[in-house]
Amino acid sequence: MAEWLTPEDGMTITRDSMLAPGVYYLPHGIDIGADHVTLDGNGALLIGDDTHGRGVSVNQKTGVTIKNLRVERFYHGIWINASANTHVLNCSVTRTYEVRGPDVFLDVWLDRSQAYGGGIFLSGVIDASLSNNDVQHQQNGILLYGCNNVEVAGNNASYNSGYGILLYESSQNTVESNVADFCCRIYHYGADGEKYHNGADAAALVIMCNSSRNVVRHNKLRSSGDGVFLGGFHKDNVKVPCNDNLFESNDGSNSPNIAFEATFSQHNTFRNNRADHCNYGFWLGYSSHTRVENNTIKHNRIAGVAIEHGHANSIKNNQFEYNRTGVQLWVSARAAFSNYFPECAESYETNITGNHFSRHDQAIHVWTERADGGPSARRCHHFTLLDNTITDNRVGVQLERVRDSVVQNNRVYDNPEAGVKMVGCKDVKVEANQLERPV
């Protein structure tokens, strides 16, 4: 049998070690100081002082494995920096430092030097894996900054008050078969705290600041501030798009806000996901070349898919049911970001194809907002609505101030107010549809 090592505060481990079972108060944690070391925690529990420090540190090493360890009450439970081929598995890392009180609206743009506390923190790590870890009940579960080719799989990052999993400047990673449910917080504000925001930028999965080409599949991301919060425009007005990410077979339902949010970014794909019982199933403002395919989108309080100032997007073969509006596409009278995204000044060239819409107030609503009650200089144009089934809605399709578009080969029936309703449109072709009443 391997010899057990009794951990001491601040010690450095330079060879394969198995810890002696027990509970150890180590406010300065332990450090792994050599390459190709395996630390087997053997169920031992390391406890910090609640406010600072790292439970286990790995700095500029390769081939390190940490497994079967329990860590509590540090700022970062397991901290790995500038390392390669590192693996963390079957660990429990919890109760790390948490921003106190309900009066903090989280800042998703903090870089690694200002990072919030969390269970497992990786910075500048490549070719690594985090698997089957318990990182619940703290502010943040797993934080990746500037990481590539990391597999995050089979972890439980639920019941955190901030982020279940965060990718920041991190690309070509795989996030698969994790659970990050109930990652939410309530921000109180106003003179007597009588107002509140449910969510406050907490989310099950956060993807920010040039995080691209990631694969996110088979995750449960439910009942969180957002299921997925992807942002590509920095608060300091800098473009940092998160492009070419794949989201497949995830469940982002039951958010008080949005199941899947992806803004100011391009070429992201959402396929076979579930986005039910939120304010919005998908919020994709200022996005382009985004594909929303084969998703289940039901019972959302405002809209199933909402895209402000988007272009070249595809919404295809989805099931929309019981949302207030199925799809909303529009141009704002005052485009807040037009100086930074001139290509998004208008909303255009989006295809809505092969979807099924039923039991909405409006199944599809495309509109150009008026500027102070007058005409807008911007327009929604070149939309294609093709081969959809639109039934049992109050209004099937409503187009307002839209030009150069096509509504073709759709089955539109049992929509009592109107099958297709147009207001102030120009050069819109409505042809070869199965309509229950004329336009």
QUIDA-V882447 format. One record per pair of residues at least 6 apart in sequence whose ideal C-beta (glycine too) atoms are under 6 Angstrom apart, sorted by the first residue. I is the first residue (numbers start at 1). J is the second residue. D is the distance in whole Angstrom. If there is no record, write none. Layout:
BEGIN
i = [I I]
j = [J J]
d = [D D]
END
This chain:
BEGIN
i = [2 4 4 5 5 6 7 7 7 9 9 10 11 12 12 13 14 14 16 17 18 18 19 19 19 21 21 21 22 23 24 25 26 27 27 27 29 29 29 30 31 32 32 35 35 35 36 37 38 39 40 40 41 41 42 45 46 46 47 47 48 48 50 52 53 53 54 54 54 55 55 55 56 57 58 58 58 59 60 61 62 62 63 64 65 66 67 67 68 69 70 71 71 72 72 73 74 75 75 76 76 77 77 77 78 78 78 79 80 80 80 81 82 83 84 84 85 86 87 88 89 89 90 91 92 93 93 93 94 94 94 95 96 96 96 96 97 98 98 102 102 105 105 106 106 106 108 108 108 109 112 112 115 116 116 117 118 118 119 119 120 120 121 122 122 123 123 124 125 126 126 127 128 129 130 131 131 132 133 134 135 135 135 136 136 136 137 138 139 139 140 140 140 141 141 141 142 142 143 144 144 145 146 147 148 148 149 150 151 152 153 153 154 155 156 157 157 157 158 158 158 158 159 160 161 162 163 163 164 164 164 165 165 166 167 167 168 168 169 169 170 171 171 171 172 173 174 175 176 176 177 178 179 180 180 181 181 181 182 183 183 183 184 184 184 185 185 186 186 187 187 188 189 198 199 199 199 202 203 203 203 203 204 204 204 205 205 206 207 207 208 209 210 211 212 212 212 213 214 215 216 217 217 218 219 220 221 221 221 222 222 222 223 224 226 226 226 226 227 227 227 227 228 228 229 230 230 231 232 232 232 232 232 233 234 241 242 243 243 243 244 245 246 247 248 248 249 250 251 252 252 252 253 253 253 254 255 257 258 258 258 259 259 259 260 260 260 261 262 262 262 263 263 264 265 266 266 267 268 269 270 271 271 272 273 274 275 275 275 276 276 277 278 279 279 280 280 280 280 281 281 281 282 282 283 284 284 284 285 286 286 286 287 288 288 289 290 291 292 292 293 293 294 295 296 297 297 297 298 298 299 300 302 303 303 304 304 304 305 305 306 307 308 309 309 310 311 311 312 313 314 315 316 316 317 318 319 320 320 321 321 322 323 324 325 325 325 326 326 326 326 327 328 329 329 330 331 331 331 331 331 332 333 333 333 338 345 346 346 347 348 348 349 350 351 352 353 353 354 355 356 357 357 358 358 359 360 361 362 362 363 363 363 364 365 366 366 366 366 367 368 368 368 368 370 379 380 381 381 382 383 384 385 386 386 387 388 389 390 390 391 391 392 393 394 395 395 395 396 396 396 397 398 399 399 400 401 402 403 403 404 405 406 407 407 408 408 409 410 411 412 412 412 413 419 419 419 420 420 430]
j = [18 18 20 17 19 20 19 24 30 26 28 28 30 31 33 32 33 34 38 39 40 42 41 42 44 42 43 44 44 45 46 47 46 48 49 53 53 54 55 56 57 58 64 61 62 63 63 64 65 66 67 68 68 69 68 70 55 71 72 73 73 74 73 75 74 75 74 76 79 71 74 77 78 79 64 80 83 81 82 83 84 85 85 86 87 88 89 90 90 91 92 77 93 94 95 95 96 97 117 118 121 93 96 119 88 93 120 121 86 122 125 123 124 125 126 127 127 128 129 130 131 132 132 133 134 119 120 135 136 137 138 138 117 118 119 138 117 138 139 186 188 187 200 162 200 201 201 206 208 235 123 145 143 139 140 139 140 143 135 141 130 142 143 144 147 145 146 146 147 148 149 149 150 151 152 153 154 154 155 156 141 142 157 156 158 159 159 160 161 162 160 162 163 157 160 164 157 165 166 167 170 168 169 170 171 172 172 173 174 175 176 177 177 178 179 164 165 180 179 180 181 182 182 183 185 202 203 206 180 183 204 180 205 206 207 211 208 209 209 210 211 211 212 213 213 214 215 216 217 218 218 219 220 204 221 220 222 223 223 202 204 224 202 224 225 200 202 196 198 197 200 196 195 256 225 256 257 225 224 225 226 229 221 224 227 221 228 229 230 242 231 240 240 242 242 243 244 244 245 246 247 248 249 249 250 251 227 250 252 251 253 254 254 255 255 257 258 261 252 255 259 260 252 260 261 242 262 263 240 241 242 264 265 264 240 265 265 265 266 267 267 268 269 270 271 272 272 273 274 259 260 275 274 276 277 277 278 279 278 280 283 275 278 281 270 275 282 283 268 284 287 285 286 286 287 288 289 289 290 291 292 293 294 294 295 296 281 295 297 298 299 299 300 301 302 300 302 303 306 297 300 304 292 305 306 290 307 310 308 309 341 344 310 311 312 312 313 314 305 315 316 317 317 318 319 304 318 320 321 322 322 323 324 325 328 320 323 326 315 327 328 329 330 344 347 347 348 349 349 350 351 352 353 354 354 355 356 326 357 358 359 359 360 361 360 362 365 357 360 363 364 364 365 347 366 367 346 347 368 378 380 369 369 371 376 345 378 378 379 380 381 382 382 383 384 385 386 387 387 388 389 363 390 391 392 392 393 394 395 398 390 393 396 397 398 380 383 399 402 400 376 379 380 401 376 403 402 403 404 404 405 406 407 408 409 409 410 411 396 412 413 414 414 415 417 417 418 421 412 415 419 420 421 422 425 423 424 425 426 427 427 428 429 420 430 431 432 432 433 434 419 433 435 436 435 436 437 430 439 439]
d = [5 6 4 4 6 5 6 5 6 4 5 4 5 5 4 5 5 4 5 6 4 5 5 5 4 6 6 6 6 5 5 5 5 5 4 6 6 5 5 6 5 5 5 5 5 5 4 5 4 5 6 5 5 3 6 4 5 5 5 5 4 4 5 5 5 6 6 5 4 4 4 5 5 5 5 4 6 5 5 5 5 5 5 5 5 5 5 5 5 5 5 4 5 6 5 5 6 4 5 6 4 4 5 5 6 6 5 5 6 5 6 5 4 5 5 5 5 5 5 5 5 6 5 5 4 4 6 5 6 5 6 6 5 6 6 5 3 6 4 5 5 5 5 6 6 4 5 6 6 5 5 4 6 6 6 6 3 5 4 5 6 5 5 5 5 5 6 5 5 5 5 5 5 4 5 5 5 4 5 5 4 6 5 6 5 5 5 6 5 4 6 5 5 3 5 5 6 5 5 5 5 5 5 4 6 5 5 5 5 5 5 6 5 5 5 4 6 4 6 6 4 6 5 5 5 5 6 5 3 4 4 6 5 5 5 4 5 5 5 5 5 6 5 5 5 5 5 5 5 6 5 5 5 4 5 6 5 5 5 5 5 4 5 5 5 5 5 5 6 4 4 5 5 4 3 6 5 4 6 5 4 4 4 4 5 6 5 5 4 5 5 4 5 5 6 5 5 5 5 5 5 4 5 5 5 5 4 6 5 6 5 5 4 6 6 5 5 5 2 5 4 6 6 5 5 5 4 6 6 4 5 4 4 4 5 4 5 5 5 5 5 5 5 5 5 6 5 5 4 3 5 6 6 4 5 5 4 5 6 5 5 4 5 5 6 6 5 5 5 5 6 5 6 5 6 5 5 5 5 5 5 5 6 5 5 5 3 6 5 5 5 5 5 5 5 6 6 5 5 4 5 4 6 5 5 6 5 6 4 5 6 5 5 5 5 5 5 5 6 5 5 6 5 5 5 4 6 5 5 5 5 4 6 4 5 5 4 5 6 5 4 5 6 4 6 6 5 5 5 5 5 5 5 5 5 5 5 4 5 5 6 5 6 5 6 5 5 5 5 4 6 5 5 6 5 5 6 5 5 5 5 5 4 4 5 5 6 5 6 5 5 5 5 6 5 5 5 6 5 5 5 4 5 5 5 5 4 5 5 5 5 4 5 5 5 5 6 5 5 4 5 5 5 4 6 6 5 5 5 5 4 5 5 5 6 5 5 5 4 5 5 5 5 5 5 5 5 6 5 4 5 5 5 5 5 4 4 5 4 6 5 5 5 6 5 5 5 5 5 5 4 6 5 4 5 6 6 6 5 6]
END
